[in-house]
Amino acid sequence: MGIEIERKFLVQSDAWRSEAAGTPYCQGYIAKTSGANVRVRIAAIAAF
């Protein structure tokens, strides 16, 4: 199983926001067992 690595970056200003496009999504966990869990992410096609 792969390991997820979360990275965070500090930005100087909010100037990048006008150039950025985002995709809203929902995420949740559907199973959790000893040593493993299953996360599901659903990208929005329409507004939630």
Backbone as CSV, one residue per row, in Angstrom:
resi,resn,N_x,N_y,N_z,CA_x,CA_y,CA_z,C_x,C_y,C_z
1,MET,0.846,-1.178,0.000,0.000,0.000,0.000,0.888,1.238,0.000
2,GLY,0.498,2.245,-0.761,1.268,3.478,-0.824,1.087,4.331,0.420
3,ILE,2.011,5.214,0.616,1.969,6.143,1.737,1.622,7.521,1.197
4,GLU,0.640,8.159,1.806,0.247,9.494,1.379,1.122,10.519,2.092
5,ILE,1.649,11.456,1.329,2.481,12.524,1.882,1.776,13.848,1.620
6,GLU,1.474,14.569,2.673,0.826,15.875,2.533,1.892,16.958,2.590
7,ARG,1.845,17.858,1.621,2.813,18.952,1.585,2.072,20.274,1.662
8,LYS,2.630,21.212,2.377,2.039,22.544,2.522,3.072,23.583,2.123
9,PHE,2.596,24.651,1.506,3.489,25.696,1.034,2.965,27.051,1.501
10,LEU,3.850,27.935,1.882,3.499,29.289,2.273,3.624,30.192,1.048
11,VAL,2.573,30.938,0.735,2.598,31.827,-0.419,2.667,33.279,0.056
12,GLN,3.169,34.144,-0.800,3.390,35.544,-0.452,2.100,36.365,-0.404
13,SER,1.140,36.064,-1.329,-0.093,36.853,-1.398,-1.207,35.993,-2.003
14,ASP,-2.392,36.598,-2.165,-3.523,35.909,-2.779,-3.608,36.156,-4.284
15,ALA,-2.584,36.708,-4.896,-2.610,37.037,-6.324,-2.842,35.808,-7.206
16,TRP,-2.443,34.641,-6.771,-2.597,33.414,-7.550,-4.066,33.003,-7.708
17,ARG,-4.935,33.457,-6.827,-6.329,33.008,-6.841,-7.062,33.326,-8.146
18,SER,-6.772,34.458,-8.755,-7.473,34.818,-9.997,-7.091,33.893,-11.148
19,GLU,-5.954,33.234,-11.070,-5.497,32.324,-12.122,-5.853,30.861,-11.850
20,ALA,-6.307,30.563,-10.649,-6.524,29.175,-10.253,-7.934,28.698,-10.584
21,ALA,-8.004,27.447,-11.001,-9.290,26.782,-11.198,-9.365,25.640,-10.190
22,GLY,-10.495,25.459,-9.585,-10.631,24.416,-8.578,-11.722,23.437,-8.939
23,THR,-11.714,22.319,-8.264,-12.749,21.312,-8.415,-13.253,20.939,-7.033
24,PRO,-14.504,21.255,-6.715,-15.026,20.852,-5.417,-15.221,19.341,-5.369
25,TYR,-15.035,18.750,-4.215,-15.245,17.316,-4.070,-15.667,16.997,-2.644
26,CYS,-16.264,15.836,-2.496,-16.617,15.294,-1.186,-15.680,14.136,-0.908
27,GLN,-15.372,13.921,0.336,-14.521,12.791,0.684,-15.024,12.185,1.975
28,GLY,-14.850,10.907,2.085,-15.244,10.212,3.298,-14.573,8.855,3.370
29,TYR,-14.681,8.240,4.511,-14.111,6.917,4.727,-15.244,5.908,4.746
30,ILE,-15.106,4.829,3.982,-16.169,3.831,3.933,-15.805,2.554,4.684
31,ALA,-14.550,2.361,4.999,-14.148,1.170,5.745,-12.882,1.469,6.523
32,LYS,-12.794,0.894,7.681,-11.584,1.036,8.481,-11.379,-0.282,9.226
33,THR,-10.252,-0.890,8.978,-9.921,-2.144,9.645,-8.546,-1.997,10.281
34,SER,-8.094,-3.002,10.906,-6.782,-2.972,11.540,-5.687,-2.725,10.501
35,GLY,-5.064,-1.583,10.573,-3.944,-1.279,9.685,-4.311,-0.742,8.321
36,ALA,-5.588,-0.596,8.009,-5.963,-0.091,6.682,-7.275,0.676,6.774
37,ASN,-7.444,1.646,5.877,-8.728,2.313,5.743,-8.943,2.649,4.278
38,VAL,-10.201,2.869,3.905,-10.560,3.145,2.518,-11.196,4.527,2.465
39,ARG,-10.565,5.411,1.714,-11.099,6.761,1.536,-11.629,6.891,0.124
40,VAL,-12.775,7.539,-0.004,-13.398,7.753,-1.313,-13.523,9.252,-1.525
41,ARG,-13.145,9.694,-2.695,-13.309,11.105,-3.077,-14.150,11.149,-4.344
42,ILE,-15.136,12.054,-4.336,-16.007,12.223,-5.493,-15.892,13.666,-5.959
43,ALA,-15.400,13.850,-7.191,-15.293,15.189,-7.762,-16.674,15.639,-8.213
44,ALA,-16.989,16.897,-7.976,-18.310,17.429,-8.286,-18.481,17.647,-9.783
45,ILE,-19.559,17.143,-10.299,-19.944,17.422,-11.676,-20.903,18.613,-11.662
46,ALA,-21.750,18.651,-10.658,-22.659,19.771,-10.428,-22.474,20.221,-8.990
47,ALA,-23.076,21.317,-8.621,-22.956,21.833,-7.267,-23.545,20.833,-6.280
48,PHE,-22.985,20.750,-5.095,-23.460,19.832,-4.072,-24.750,20.318,-3.485
